[in-house]
Amino acid sequence: METAFDIVEVLGLVFVLLFAGLVALALVLFVIDRSQTEDAIRRNYPVIGRFRHIFSELGEFFRQYFFAMDREELPFNRAQREWVGRAGEGKSNTIAFGSTRNLSVPGTPIFVNDPFPPLDDQYAKSEPLLIGPTARTPYLAPSFFNISGMSYGALSKPAIQALSHGAAQAGVWLNTGEGGVSPFHYEGGCDLVFQIGTAKFGVRDEHGGLDDAKLAEVASHEAIRMFEIKMAQGAKPGKGGILPGEKVTEEIAAIRGLKVGQDGISPNRHREIDSFDHLIDMITHVREITGKPVGIKTVVGAESTMREFFETITRRGPDCAPDFITIDGGEGGTGAAPMPLMDLVGMPVREALPLVANLREEFGLQDRVRLIASGKLVNPGDVAWALAAGADFITSARGFMFALGCIQALKCNKNTCPTGITTHDPRFQKGLVVDRKAPRVANYAKSIVKEVEVLSHSVGVSEPRKLRRRHVRLVQENGRSVPMNEVFPRPDAV
């Protein structure tokens, strides 16, 4: 009995001490909050005012897991993320009891099923497509769905390794992003697109200009199949890339030509390109040095600007044209960016892609210049829409991040990504096991291709690139759907 009483006394003493400690802490916080002058809420409501900040921080978590419906979240909702998750795991994506998608939202694409579709043994099959017919080493791209630009630095070492191996398994290309090419990009043996950003990381001289010798050395690698001159990206049109200094490790600093801990800030444009003539000069120069297809990545701001570009190509001749144009939507991307640029600048890809496709046809360049669409195109319907709108290829960054295990924690611009994808903290990186994630990358890419082929078969075409705007209807403000070729008529009225 004495032992029991002793335990009760100890527990009572512990409780008293804890209570006294909490009271003392509350008094200290009360004095701090009342005396500080930065936060009006804490000054007027000492101690309890702190809960507002706590709940604000936790609100994002609770909304994602407990309160938001499957189709409510932004930038990607749970239904979109879970489709990628199941595809990455190689699981069936069949569902029951009807669609949960709100089909009355303006802009929603609805595909037109053929009343007499081809029989099952006449299924739609995607085919390789040539890029850069005038280059010394053209590229026969195997897949219409590929991995968009994500730099080593913005992404972690295991993330790049998993993407490289997964891309090789699926037969898709991997864009290096503007941070230069690392050994981890080569590791899986996939096809690579080397992106030349405004800072020219990986091919720059000591003054930040283009170093032809370094460019030729990069091009000598067989894995490098194309070069993409980045003019702008959807997350921050008009502003260069931003790699926070806490992510610049010794290895990344060596690849990019920075100091450890130094912010990687790219200029807002290429210093030597201030007109479309200069842009074509750069395209021609890079193609001559490398012998490989060269294109550009940009965000559309206005129809008149893109028309001027195509007029310049026509004046200079089709041999000077870019081998491809990547259209990134202004919806924002994975990179760190100021909110006004991410939210407010640049056309969405849903408007920009049909516009550029029309101009390409108007100037008769559809067989010379390939169109690549990028920007929140992560599910089969998104990809099929882009092909119908006029794209030859689609690239995705965030879709493949979901395949790697991204939970949309929105920590990409910090060094605290909990899944190890966008961090260089070894504690978080150990959660990303390359051998387990690479097959998920491959499965996701293969699932997209397969499902787009299923959609193509349903509308009655034999190859996904034969999808046309007449095969898609777009929901309007009044709830009715209209054929996309009426909303965005093509020059040849196809």
Salt bridges, closest charged atoms under 4 A:
ASP33 OD1 - ARG42 NH2 3.03
ASP33 OD1 - ARG50 NH2 2.84
ASP39 OD2 - HIS53 NE2 2.63
ASP70 OD1 - ARG78 NH1 3.06
GLU73 OE2 - ARG81 NH2 3.21
GLU89 OE1 - LYS91 NZ 2.98
GLU89 OE2 - ARG440 NH1 3.25
GLU178 OE2 - LYS230 NZ 2.52
GLU187 OE2 - HIS165 NE2 3.13
ASP191 OD1 - ARG225 NH1 3.38
GLU206 OE2 - HIS207 NE2 3.68
ASP212 OD1 - HIS285 NE2 2.88
GLU217 OE2 - HIS221 NE2 3.24
GLU272 OE1 - LYS200 NZ 3.06
ASP274 OD1 - HIS278 ND1 2.49
ASP277 OD2 - ARG315 NH2 2.92
ASP277 OD1 - ARG316 NH1 2.89
ASP281 OD1 - ARG316 NH2 2.64
GLU288 OE2 - ARG136 NH1 3.79
GLU303 OE2 - ARG307 NH2 2.97
ASP323 OD2 - ARG287 NH1 2.91
ASP323 OD1 - ARG368 NH1 2.76
ASP328 OD2 - LYS297 NZ 3.81
GLU361 OE2 - ARG490 NH2 2.20
GLU362 OE2 - ARG307 NH1 2.70
ASP382 OD1 - ARG350 NH2 2.94
ASP392 OD2 - ARG360 NH1 2.69
GLU463 OE2 - ARG465 NH1 3.50
